[in-house]
Amino acid sequence: MGTRNEVEGEKGAGAMFGTTLRILNGKRMDTREHAHAHLARRLRLSSYYGNNLDALNDCLGEIADPTRILLRNASCLRESLGGYGERLIAVLAEAAERNPSITYIQRENF
């Protein structure tokens, strides 16, 4: 069995029974505003989500149910948002390291 925080190589998005799958698409996050709107919608973040990386980190820390976050097209996110995109990806990956309810998967060709 692989690690909880994987890049490529995850075996099937629905492999864990009872786990919620949230799919993010880097192509849809071409501006900061679009990124945070996409994150709020796809991750079903609370209405008080502050549309910034600190708020994202806080909301991810509150996830209690088993959740897989799959980021597709991360290279598009990096290309569009540069360093901010890199930091966003780091927040997702670090949240999975800190919160045992989150598994983070990153794939380019999905």
C-alpha positions as CSV (number, residue, x, y, z in Angstrom):
1,M,0.0,0.0,0.0
2,G,1.3,3.5,-0.9
3,T,1.6,6.5,1.3
4,R,-1.3,8.8,2.2
5,N,0.2,11.7,0.2
6,E,1.0,10.5,-3.3
7,V,1.9,12.0,-6.7
8,E,1.0,9.7,-9.6
9,G,0.7,6.0,-9.0
10,E,-2.5,6.1,-6.8
11,K,-4.5,2.9,-7.5
12,G,-8.0,4.0,-8.4
13,A,-9.8,7.1,-7.2
14,G,-12.5,5.2,-5.4
15,A,-10.3,2.5,-3.8
16,M,-11.2,3.4,-0.2
17,F,-14.8,2.7,0.7
18,G,-16.5,5.5,2.6
19,T,-14.0,8.1,1.4
20,T,-15.2,11.3,-0.3
21,L,-13.4,12.2,-3.5
22,R,-12.9,15.9,-4.3
23,I,-11.4,16.5,-7.8
24,L,-9.6,19.8,-8.4
25,N,-8.6,20.9,-11.9
26,G,-5.6,23.2,-12.3
27,K,-6.9,24.3,-15.7
28,R,-9.8,26.0,-13.9
29,M,-7.5,27.9,-11.5
30,D,-6.0,30.4,-13.9
31,T,-6.3,33.4,-11.6
32,R,-6.3,33.7,-7.8
33,E,-10.0,34.5,-7.8
34,H,-10.8,31.5,-10.1
35,A,-8.6,29.3,-7.9
36,H,-10.4,30.2,-4.7
37,A,-13.8,30.0,-6.2
38,H,-13.0,26.5,-7.6
39,L,-11.5,25.4,-4.3
40,A,-14.5,26.6,-2.4
41,R,-17.0,24.9,-4.8
42,R,-15.1,21.6,-5.3
43,L,-14.0,21.1,-1.6
44,R,-17.3,22.4,-0.3
45,L,-15.6,24.8,2.0
46,S,-17.6,26.7,4.6
47,S,-19.4,30.0,3.8
48,Y,-16.8,31.9,5.9
49,Y,-13.9,30.7,3.7
50,G,-11.7,33.7,3.3
51,N,-10.4,33.1,-0.3
52,N,-6.7,33.0,0.6
53,L,-4.1,30.3,1.4
54,D,-4.3,30.8,5.2
55,A,-8.1,30.3,5.1
56,L,-7.6,27.2,2.9
57,N,-5.2,25.8,5.4
58,D,-7.6,26.4,8.2
59,C,-10.6,24.8,6.3
60,L,-8.5,21.8,5.4
61,G,-7.5,21.3,9.0
62,E,-11.2,21.1,9.9
63,I,-12.0,18.1,7.6
64,A,-13.0,15.2,9.8
65,D,-14.4,12.7,7.3
66,P,-12.0,10.6,5.1
67,T,-11.4,12.7,2.0
68,R,-9.3,12.2,-1.1
69,I,-8.3,15.4,-2.8
70,L,-7.2,14.8,-6.4
71,L,-5.5,17.7,-8.2
72,R,-5.5,17.3,-12.0
73,N,-3.4,19.4,-14.3
74,A,-1.1,20.9,-11.5
75,S,1.3,22.1,-14.2
76,C,-1.4,24.4,-15.6
77,L,-1.9,25.8,-12.1
78,R,1.8,26.4,-11.7
79,E,2.0,28.0,-15.2
80,S,-0.9,30.3,-14.6
81,L,-0.2,31.3,-11.0
82,G,3.6,30.8,-10.7
83,G,4.8,31.0,-7.1
84,Y,1.2,31.4,-5.8
85,G,0.3,28.1,-7.5
86,E,3.3,26.4,-6.0
87,R,2.2,27.6,-2.5
88,L,-1.4,26.5,-3.1
89,I,-0.2,23.0,-4.0
90,A,2.1,23.0,-0.9
91,V,-0.9,23.9,1.3
92,L,-2.8,20.9,-0.1
93,A,0.1,18.5,0.4
94,E,0.9,19.8,3.9
95,A,-2.7,19.5,4.9
96,A,-2.6,15.8,4.0
97,E,0.5,15.4,6.1
98,R,-1.1,17.1,9.2
99,N,-4.7,15.8,8.9
100,P,-5.1,12.0,8.9
101,S,-8.5,12.4,7.2
102,I,-7.0,13.8,4.0
103,T,-5.2,12.0,1.2
104,Y,-3.7,14.2,-1.4
105,I,-3.2,12.9,-5.0
106,Q,-1.7,14.8,-7.9
107,R,-2.0,13.7,-11.5
108,E,-1.3,15.3,-14.8
109,N,-3.0,13.0,-17.2
110,F,-6.3,12.0,-15.7
